[in-house]
Amino acid sequence: MSVSNTSENDRPGSSPAAFRRKETWGEWLDQRSSTIFIAPAVILILVFAIFPTIASLVIAVSRVRLSGDGFSFRFVWFRNFAKQFVGNDQIHFLGRFNEMSLIGWVLSLAAIGWAILWLYRYTRRDFNVIGFVGRLITALLIVGICLMLAGTALSGNPWGTLGTTLFYVFVGCGVQFVIGLGLAFLCSQQIRGKNFFRVVFFVPLMITPLGVGYAFRMIADVTKGPFAPVWEWVGLGQFAWSADPWAARVFVIVGDSWQWIPFIFIVMLAALENVPRDHVEAAQVDGASSWQIFREITWPQIIPVAATVILIRAIEAFKIVDLPNIMTSGGPGIATESMTLHAVFAWRSNDFGQSAAVAYLLLFVTVVICSSFFNLVVLRHLKKG
């Protein structure tokens, strides 16, 4: 009997290639269905987002002049950006710099010292080139903002649209978060009628910013508004709040807070209600006070949600334009004019290059501050958790 030396793999028809068959149209479509379904959205983003971004960048580095037969472009490179930091436009964007006060010098030196120490300590730990560049950009922006505030607000000089925008973001968002979290904490307790309060607190979020602006403009009218008798009764019947820079800024923040506190309230309420009740009840049995329970149990578990809410709200606050435009038209002077409104006014005056430059400066400030907050606060807490 002869023994065959042919292995199993050498037999005809036993190789893997023999079992391959031509892919059908249905199978090809099924394998690429995710790409096919997402392609229309990607195309729309390319057409309606990326193209306007590139076009606005071209406008930002150009001088656009309108004429009877169209318009003309002349590249000026970074002159539109430089005008925001030097010359007459510096007052509009950064503010007026005269003599710096002692408090301003102290803040400036403290900011520079902090930035140097912060970067030095990072180089002594887990040094990374990309991380160092990111921290360097963050440090330069923070030092620049501190220098601007030291030379304007802390020295008795008026600030520009950059300072006003930061005021809306940090002060406005801070007040809104505290009030929204407080209301959410109250409605998370066992109180009567809390479902009614949930609905009432959520109503302002359904009103457009245009309607909110006009409503608060009428409310704040001390002479002819619906609350004019109230203003007269409290002794503010002759107070022109729109002529006082700080009063005008406060009224804008009040209107903005009335609209956005419900957003913070509803999100934080959902976070508070997801805190395990057994942890809270165990702490109550151990004799912990309400403040201790909130600080040691509740707050650590809702920090990720709180950080996300603050980040979303800050991004929206950087783009504020409706309320200052309707309530004060950016006045008195430019006291309530945000960077977005600054870009809108420049666009209305046909200064398209300056408008695009201000918009890109706003984009830079927003990206750096929000990215720094996410990387240095949110991610650090998530790693610790």
C-alpha positions, 0 to 999 in steps of 0.5 A: 500500500502506497503512502501519499506525501500530499498534505491536507493543505495541498489538496485541490480545493482545500486552500483558503483561496478556494473558499473565497467568493465574490462579495455581493452588492448587499454585503458591500453596502452593509459593510460601508453603511456607517460611512454612507450614512455619515457622508451627507453630514460631513459634506454639509459641514464642509460646505457650511462650516469649513468654507466660511471659516476659510473665507473669513480667515481670508477677510481677516488678513485683507482689506475689503473695499466695496464699490459699485461693481463689486468689491476688492481684496488687498492683503494686509496680513496681520494689520487688522489684528495689530490694530486691536493692540496698538493705535486708536482701535486699542481703546476699543478692544483692550481699553485705555491705558494711562498710569498704572496704580499700585494695585495694578503693579502688584497684580501684574508682578503676581501674575508674571511670578505665578506664570514663571513658577507654574511653568518651572514646576511643570518642567520639573515633573512629567515634562512634555513638549506639547503639554509645555507649549499648551501651558505656555499659551495659557500662561501668556493669555492669563498674564496678558489678561491680568496686565489689561485689567491692571492697566484699566479696571484696577487703575481707574481707566475704562476697559474695552470689549475684551474686558467686558466679555470676560466680565460676562463670562466669569462673573455672569457664569459664576453667579448663574452657577451658584444660583442654579445649583442652589435652586437644584439643591432645594428642589432635590429635597423632600419639599411640597410642590417641587414639581411645580417649581421645576416647571416654573424655573424652566420657563425662561429657557424657552424664551428667545434672547430677543424677547428677554432683551426687550422684556428687561429693557422695559422692566429696567425703564425707571420712567415709563416701564411697567415697574416705574412705580416700584423704582419710584417707591424705592427712590430710584425713579431718577436713576439713569442706569443705562448711563452708568457703566457698572449699572448697565453691565449688572442689568445685562448680567441680570437678564442673561442670568434669568434666561440661563439659570434654568439650564444650569438648574435642570442639569444639576437637578438631574445630577443631584437626584442621581447621587446614591441615597444610601450614602447620604442616609449613612452620613445622616446616621453618623450625625453629619450636618447638611453642609458636611454631607454636601461637601464630602458626599454630594459635591465630589459625585456631581463635579464632572457634571458641574464642570461640563455645565460650566464649560457649556455655559462659558462657551455660550457666554463668550458669544453674548450679543443679543442682550447688550445690543437690545438693552443698551446698544453697547453703551454707555459708550462701549461699556457693555459691548462684547467682542461679538457685538464689536465684530457686528458693529465693525461689519455694519460699518463695512470694516469687514477685515476688522470684524473678522479679526475681532471674531478670530481673537474671540475664537482664540480666547475662547478656545484657550480658556475653555481648553485650559479649563477642561485639561487642567480642571476637568481631566485632572479631577477625572484622573484623581477619581 
